[in-house]
Amino acid sequence: MMKLSFPDRCLLLLIAFFLGAIALRPFFQPDVARAQSQNTRIYFEPGTHLILAPDKSVQVLGKVAIDLTNGNVWGFPTLSDLPYPVPDDPVKNTPPVSTPIYLGRFDLARLSR
């Protein structure tokens, strides 16, 4: 067996120290848990709501989404009280896609005045 020299021992001790610091950091400085990302662009209202198109051509249940960058409000039909789209035809094996309906706009620029 090879005997370690003093610099080799110091280097191994330094490696062990830094690996220990990396391993123990989450115990002393844990990451903050967030339910939602800080850079969110779209906000979905909780629950389902009755979506009424501005021209009154569509009235369905669905989710309401707000684009926080420009204030546009969109409605995503789900056709039920469920928070996700329900298939029209239960025989189809493909998941349904909800096409958004433009509902209006919040003037977010006026909030800073």
NUMILUM-968948 format. One line per 5 residues: number of its first residue (from 0); their letters; for each residue x, y, z of N, C-alpha, C. Coordinates in steps of 0.2 Angstrom, whole numbers, padded with zeros to 4 digits. Layout:
BEGIN
NUM) a) X/Y/Z/X/Y/Z/X/Y/Z | ...
This chain:
BEGIN
0) mmkls) 0004/-0006/0000/0000/0000/0000/0004/0006/0000 | 0002/0011/-0004/0006/0017/-0005/0005/0022/0001 | 0010/0025/0004/0009/0030/0009/0008/0037/0006 | 0003/0041/0009/0001/0047/0006/0006/0052/0009 | 0008/0057/0005/0012/0062/0007/0008/0068/0010
5) fpdrc) 0011/0073/0013/0007/0078/0017/0003/0082/0012 | 0005/0084/0006/0001/0088/0001/-0005/0084/-0001 | -0004/0077/-0002/-0009/0073/-0004/-0015/0072/0001 | -0013/0072/0008/-0017/0072/0013/-0021/0078/0014 | -0018/0084/0013/-0021/0091/0013/-0026/0091/0007
10) lllli) -0024/0089/0001/-0029/0089/-0004/-0035/0085/-0003 | -0034/0079/0000/-0040/0075/0001/-0044/0077/0007 | -0041/0080/0012/-0045/0084/0017/-0049/0090/0014 | -0046/0094/0010/-0049/0099/0007/-0055/0097/0002 | -0054/0092/-0001/-0060/0089/-0005/-0065/0086/-0001
15) afflg) -0064/0083/0004/-0069/0080/0009/-0073/0086/0012 | -0069/0091/0014/-0072/0097/0017/-0077/0100/0013 | -0075/0102/0006/-0080/0105/0002/-0086/0101/0000 | -0085/0094/-0001/-0090/0090/-0002/-0095/0089/0003 | -0093/0090/0009/-0097/0090/0015/-0101/0097/0015
20) aialr) -0098/0102/0014/-0101/0108/0013/-0107/0108/0008 | -0105/0105/0003/-0111/0105/-0003/-0116/0101/0000 | -0115/0095/0003/-0120/0090/0005/-0124/0093/0011 | -0121/0097/0015/-0125/0100/0021/-0128/0107/0020 | -0127/0110/0014/-0130/0116/0013/-0137/0117/0013
25) pffqp) -0141/0112/0010/-0148/0112/0010/-0151/0112/0018 | -0147/0109/0022/-0150/0109/0029/-0149/0116/0033 | -0144/0120/0031/-0143/0126/0034/-0146/0132/0030 | -0147/0131/0024/-0150/0136/0019/-0154/0133/0014 | -0160/0131/0016/-0165/0127/0012/-0168/0132/0007
30) dvara) -0170/0129/0001/-0173/0133/-0005/-0180/0135/-0002 | -0182/0141/-0005/-0189/0143/-0003/-0194/0139/-0008 | -0199/0136/-0005/-0204/0133/-0009/-0209/0137/-0011 | -0211/0137/-0018/-0216/0142/-0020/-0221/0138/-0024 | -0227/0139/-0023/-0233/0136/-0026/-0233/0138/-0034
35) qsqnt) -0231/0144/-0035/-0231/0147/-0042/-0225/0150/-0043 | -0222/0150/-0049/-0216/0153/-0052/-0217/0161/-0051 | -0211/0164/-0050/-0211/0171/-0049/-0212/0175/-0056 | -0210/0171/-0062/-0210/0174/-0068/-0216/0172/-0072 | -0222/0171/-0069/-0228/0169/-0072/-0231/0174/-0077
40) riyfe) -0232/0172/-0083/-0235/0176/-0088/-0243/0175/-0088 | -0245/0169/-0087/-0253/0168/-0087/-0255/0166/-0080 | -0261/0169/-0079/-0264/0167/-0072/-0271/0164/-0074 | -0272/0158/-0071/-0278/0155/-0072/-0282/0156/-0065 | -0289/0158/-0066/-0293/0159/-0061/-0295/0152/-0058
45) pgthl) -0295/0152/-0051/-0297/0145/-0048/-0304/0144/-0050 | -0306/0137/-0051/-0313/0135/-0052/-0315/0136/-0059 | -0321/0135/-0061/-0324/0136/-0067/-0329/0141/-0067 | -0330/0145/-0073/-0334/0150/-0073/-0338/0150/-0079 | -0344/0153/-0079/-0348/0154/-0086/-0345/0159/-0090
50) ilapd) -0343/0157/-0096/-0339/0161/-0101/-0344/0163/-0106 | -0345/0170/-0107/-0349/0173/-0111/-0345/0177/-0116 | -0345/0175/-0123/-0341/0179/-0128/-0344/0186/-0128 | -0340/0191/-0130/-0342/0198/-0131/-0348/0199/-0136 | -0348/0195/-0141/-0353/0195/-0146/-0359/0191/-0144
55) ksvqv) -0359/0188/-0138/-0365/0184/-0135/-0366/0177/-0140 | -0361/0175/-0144/-0362/0169/-0148/-0361/0163/-0144 | -0357/0163/-0139/-0355/0157/-0135/-0356/0158/-0128 | -0359/0153/-0124/-0360/0154/-0117/-0359/0146/-0115 | -0353/0145/-0112/-0351/0139/-0109/-0347/0139/-0103
60) lgkva) -0347/0134/-0099/-0342/0133/-0093/-0335/0132/-0095 | -0331/0136/-0091/-0324/0135/-0093/-0319/0138/-0088 | -0313/0138/-0090/-0308/0142/-0086/-0306/0149/-0089 | -0305/0153/-0084/-0303/0160/-0086/-0296/0161/-0085 | -0292/0164/-0090/-0285/0165/-0090/-0284/0172/-0091
65) idltn) -0279/0175/-0088/-0277/0182/-0089/-0270/0182/-0091 | -0268/0185/-0096/-0261/0186/-0098/-0258/0193/-0095 | -0254/0192/-0090/-0251/0197/-0086/-0247/0202/-0089 | -0245/0200/-0095/-0240/0205/-0099/-0244/0210/-0102 | -0250/0209/-0104/-0254/0214/-0108/-0261/0215/-0106
70) gnvwg) -0264/0211/-0101/-0270/0211/-0098/-0276/0208/-0102 | -0274/0204/-0107/-0279/0201/-0111/-0282/0195/-0107 | -0289/0194/-0108/-0293/0189/-0104/-0295/0184/-0109 | -0294/0178/-0107/-0296/0173/-0112/-0300/0168/-0108 | -0305/0165/-0111/-0309/0159/-0108/-0308/0153/-0112
75) fptls) -0306/0147/-0108/-0305/0141/-0111/-0311/0136/-0109 | -0315/0135/-0114/-0321/0130/-0113/-0319/0124/-0110 | -0322/0121/-0105/-0321/0114/-0102/-0328/0110/-0103 | -0333/0114/-0105/-0340/0110/-0106/-0343/0107/-0100 | -0339/0108/-0094/-0342/0105/-0088/-0339/0109/-0082
80) dlpyp) -0341/0106/-0076/-0338/0109/-0070/-0331/0107/-0068 | -0328/0103/-0072/-0321/0100/-0071/-0316/0105/-0074 | -0310/0106/-0071/-0306/0111/-0073/-0302/0109/-0079 | -0304/0104/-0083/-0300/0102/-0089/-0305/0101/-0094 | -0303/0101/-0101/-0308/0100/-0106/-0311/0093/-0106
85) vpddp) -0317/0092/-0107/-0321/0086/-0107/-0322/0084/-0115 | -0321/0078/-0117/-0322/0076/-0124/-0330/0076/-0125 | -0331/0079/-0131/-0338/0079/-0134/-0340/0072/-0135 | -0336/0068/-0138/-0338/0061/-0140/-0333/0056/-0136 | -0337/0052/-0132/-0333/0048/-0127/-0330/0042/-0131
90) vkntp) -0331/0041/-0137/-0328/0035/-0141/-0321/0037/-0143 | -0320/0044/-0145/-0313/0046/-0147/-0308/0044/-0142 | -0302/0042/-0144/-0297/0041/-0139/-0292/0047/-0139 | -0293/0052/-0143/-0289/0058/-0142/-0291/0063/-0137 | -0287/0066/-0133/-0289/0071/-0128/-0291/0077/-0132
95) pvstp) -0296/0080/-0129/-0299/0086/-0132/-0294/0092/-0131 | -0295/0097/-0135/-0291/0103/-0135/-0296/0109/-0135 | -0295/0113/-0130/-0299/0119/-0128/-0297/0125/-0132 | -0300/0127/-0137/-0298/0133/-0140/-0301/0140/-0136 | -0296/0144/-0135/-0298/0150/-0131/-0303/0155/-0135
100) iylgr) -0307/0158/-0131/-0311/0163/-0133/-0309/0170/-0130 | -0308/0175/-0134/-0305/0181/-0132/-0311/0185/-0128 | -0310/0187/-0122/-0316/0190/-0118/-0315/0197/-0117 | -0309/0200/-0117/-0308/0207/-0116/-0301/0208/-0114 | -0300/0214/-0111/-0293/0216/-0109/-0294/0221/-0103
105) fdlar) -0289/0219/-0098/-0288/0224/-0092/-0283/0229/-0094 | -0284/0235/-0093/-0279/0240/-0094/-0274/0240/-0088 | -0269/0236/-0089/-0264/0236/-0083/-0260/0242/-0083 | -0259/0245/-0088/-0255/0251/-0088/-0257/0257/-0084 | -0264/0257/-0083/-0267/0262/-0079/-0266/0261/-0071
110) lsr) -0264/0255/-0069/-0263/0254/-0062/-0257/0258/-0059 | -0252/0260/-0063/-0246/0263/-0061/-0247/0271/-0060 | -0253/0273/-0062/-0254/0280/-0061/-0257/0282/-0054
